[in-house]
Amino acid sequence: MPKLVVLISKRPDVSREDFIAYYEANHAPLAKRLLPMIGRYTRSFLPEGHGADFDVVTEIWFRDETAYAEFRSRMADPVIIAAIRADEANFLLSDRVRSWVVHETGDVPGTV
C-alpha cells in the first residue's frame, strides 16, 4: 500500500494555533475534495519549541498503486495544482514542503 509522507513548515507570520486551525478547517477538506482517491489522511503537529525545521508530518495513504497513480495524474492537472498552491499560500511555505512515497509494512505483533 503506497503512502505519502510529507513534512510541512508553517509561514513564520502564522501562529501555531492558526496554522493548525487553517489546515484542519480549510486545507485538509480541500485536498480530500480535489483528490478523492486519498484513503487515510493524517496530520501530526509537532509541539512548540520542537527544534525541527518543519511543523507537521502529514501522511496520506492510498488503497493501491492505481489510486496513487490517479493521485499523481490529478496533481499534474494545472487547475488542481493551482487551487492547492493558492490555498497553501494562506498558511504554509510551499517551497519547503518535502515528501516521499513509502511502502508501509505491518505492525510488530504485541506492540502498541
C-alpha positions as a Markdown table, in Angstrom:
| # | Residue | x | y | z |
|---|---|---|---|---|
| 1 | Met | 0.0 | 0.0 | 0.0 |
| 2 | Pro | 1.7 | 3.3 | -1.1 |
| 3 | Lys | 1.8 | 6.1 | 1.4 |
| 4 | Leu | 3.0 | 9.7 | 1.0 |
| 5 | Val | 4.9 | 11.2 | 4.0 |
| 6 | Val | 5.0 | 15.0 | 3.8 |
| 7 | Leu | 6.9 | 17.4 | 6.1 |
| 8 | Ile | 5.4 | 20.9 | 6.1 |
| 9 | Ser | 6.6 | 24.2 | 7.5 |
| 10 | Lys | 4.2 | 26.9 | 8.5 |
| 11 | Arg | 4.6 | 30.5 | 7.4 |
| 12 | Pro | 6.6 | 32.4 | 10.0 |
| 13 | Asp | 3.9 | 35.1 | 10.3 |
| 14 | Val | 1.2 | 32.5 | 11.1 |
| 15 | Ser | 0.9 | 31.3 | 14.7 |
| 16 | Arg | 0.9 | 27.6 | 15.5 |
| 17 | Glu | -2.7 | 27.7 | 16.5 |
| 18 | Asp | -3.8 | 29.5 | 13.3 |
| 19 | Phe | -1.7 | 27.1 | 11.3 |
| 20 | Ile | -3.4 | 24.1 | 12.8 |
| 21 | Ala | -6.8 | 25.6 | 12.6 |
| 22 | Tyr | -6.4 | 26.6 | 8.9 |
| 23 | Tyr | -5.0 | 23.2 | 7.9 |
| 24 | Glu | -7.8 | 21.3 | 9.6 |
| 25 | Ala | -10.7 | 23.6 | 8.6 |
| 26 | Asn | -9.7 | 24.5 | 5.1 |
| 27 | His | -6.7 | 22.7 | 3.5 |
| 28 | Ala | -7.5 | 19.1 | 4.5 |
| 29 | Pro | -11.1 | 19.3 | 3.3 |
| 30 | Leu | -9.9 | 21.0 | 0.1 |
| 31 | Ala | -7.4 | 18.2 | -0.5 |
| 32 | Lys | -10.0 | 15.5 | 0.1 |
| 33 | Arg | -12.4 | 17.2 | -2.2 |
| 34 | Leu | -10.0 | 17.7 | -5.0 |
| 35 | Leu | -8.2 | 14.4 | -4.5 |
| 36 | Pro | -11.0 | 11.9 | -3.7 |
| 37 | Met | -8.7 | 8.9 | -4.2 |
| 38 | Ile | -6.9 | 9.7 | -1.0 |
| 39 | Gly | -7.6 | 7.0 | 1.6 |
| 40 | Arg | -6.5 | 7.8 | 5.1 |
| 41 | Tyr | -5.1 | 11.3 | 5.6 |
| 42 | Thr | -3.5 | 12.2 | 9.0 |
| 43 | Arg | -1.7 | 15.3 | 10.3 |
| 44 | Ser | 0.7 | 15.0 | 13.3 |
| 45 | Phe | 1.5 | 18.5 | 14.5 |
| 46 | Leu | 4.8 | 18.9 | 16.4 |
| 47 | Pro | 4.8 | 20.7 | 19.8 |
| 48 | Glu | 6.0 | 24.2 | 20.1 |
| 49 | Gly | 9.8 | 24.5 | 20.6 |
| 50 | His | 10.3 | 21.2 | 18.8 |
| 51 | Gly | 13.6 | 22.3 | 17.1 |
| 52 | Ala | 12.8 | 20.7 | 13.7 |
| 53 | Asp | 12.6 | 22.7 | 10.5 |
| 54 | Phe | 9.0 | 21.6 | 9.9 |
| 55 | Asp | 5.8 | 21.8 | 11.9 |
| 56 | Val | 3.6 | 18.9 | 10.8 |
| 57 | Val | 4.1 | 15.4 | 9.5 |
| 58 | Thr | 1.3 | 14.6 | 7.1 |
| 59 | Glu | 0.6 | 11.0 | 6.0 |
| 60 | Ile | -1.6 | 10.1 | 3.0 |
| 61 | Trp | -2.5 | 6.5 | 2.3 |
| 62 | Phe | -3.7 | 5.1 | -1.0 |
| 63 | Arg | -5.6 | 1.8 | -1.2 |
| 64 | Asp | -3.3 | 0.6 | -4.1 |
| 65 | Glu | -0.9 | 1.6 | -6.8 |
| 66 | Thr | -3.8 | 2.5 | -9.1 |
| 67 | Ala | -5.2 | 5.1 | -6.6 |
| 68 | Tyr | -1.7 | 6.5 | -6.2 |
| 69 | Ala | -1.3 | 6.8 | -10.0 |
| 70 | Glu | -4.6 | 8.6 | -10.1 |
| 71 | Phe | -3.4 | 11.0 | -7.4 |
| 72 | Arg | -0.2 | 11.8 | -9.4 |
| 73 | Ser | -2.3 | 12.4 | -12.5 |
| 74 | Arg | -4.6 | 14.8 | -10.7 |
| 75 | Met | -1.6 | 16.6 | -9.1 |
| 76 | Ala | -0.3 | 17.2 | -12.7 |
| 77 | Asp | -3.6 | 18.9 | -13.6 |
| 78 | Pro | -2.9 | 22.7 | -13.7 |
| 79 | Val | -6.3 | 23.5 | -12.4 |
| 80 | Ile | -5.9 | 21.2 | -9.4 |
| 81 | Ile | -2.4 | 22.2 | -8.5 |
| 82 | Ala | -3.2 | 25.9 | -8.8 |
| 83 | Ala | -6.1 | 25.5 | -6.4 |
| 84 | Ile | -3.9 | 23.6 | -3.9 |
| 85 | Arg | -0.9 | 26.1 | -4.2 |
| 86 | Ala | -3.3 | 29.1 | -3.8 |
| 87 | Asp | -4.6 | 27.6 | -0.6 |
| 88 | Glu | -1.2 | 26.7 | 0.7 |
| 89 | Ala | -0.1 | 30.3 | 0.3 |
| 90 | Asn | -2.5 | 31.1 | 3.2 |
| 91 | Phe | -0.7 | 29.2 | 5.8 |
| 92 | Leu | 2.5 | 27.2 | 4.7 |
| 93 | Leu | 5.8 | 27.6 | 2.9 |
| 94 | Ser | 5.3 | 25.6 | -0.3 |
| 95 | Asp | 8.9 | 25.8 | -1.3 |
| 96 | Arg | 9.9 | 24.0 | 2.0 |
| 97 | Val | 7.5 | 21.1 | 1.6 |
| 98 | Arg | 9.3 | 17.7 | 1.5 |
| 99 | Ser | 7.6 | 14.4 | 0.6 |
| 100 | Trp | 8.5 | 10.8 | 0.0 |
| 101 | Val | 6.5 | 7.9 | -1.3 |
| 102 | Val | 7.0 | 4.9 | 1.1 |
| 103 | His | 5.5 | 1.4 | 1.3 |
| 104 | Glu | 4.3 | 0.8 | 4.8 |
| 105 | Thr | 4.7 | -2.6 | 6.4 |
| 106 | Gly | 2.6 | -4.2 | 9.1 |
| 107 | Asp | 2.7 | -3.7 | 12.8 |
| 108 | Val | 5.1 | -5.7 | 15.0 |
| 109 | Pro | 2.9 | -8.2 | 17.0 |
| 110 | Gly | 2.4 | -7.2 | 20.6 |
| 111 | Thr | 3.2 | -3.5 | 20.1 |
| 112 | Val | 1.0 | -0.5 | 20.8 |
